[in-house]
Amino acid sequence: MLRQLRDQSDDDCKFSSYTEGSILAPDDLMIELVAERLSLPDCQAGWLMDGFPRTLSQAQAFDGYLNHHGDQITRVIELVADADGIVKRLIERAKSENRPDDTPQEHRRAIKGIPSSHKASAELLPRP
């Protein structure tokens, strides 16, 4: 979503620091963007989140948004992949999409962040 906004925006500086670096977009910006996106007609029958929420505060704000709109999350899918598979996919994506943020250095940084990211996500997912 941020890459799409960066590409469509006259002020790409606002989004490029979040799409081309290791800086996460602020929670309030992400909540605003997700709320705007979910208000579009193609989301009325349902939607799928990928990479959101990333923080507890995003999850809490999103829960409030859903409650306010009489909606709720009905399913959660947890994907598990090994580091080698992730790196391979990132390298292929970088080649096919010519993405400047997909560098070997960024791949290594992303892989190193997976355990902490996974831990943070696990806190958001109640287990039966």
Order of alpha helices (4+ residues) and beta strands (2+ residues): alpha-alpha-alpha-alpha-alpha-alpha
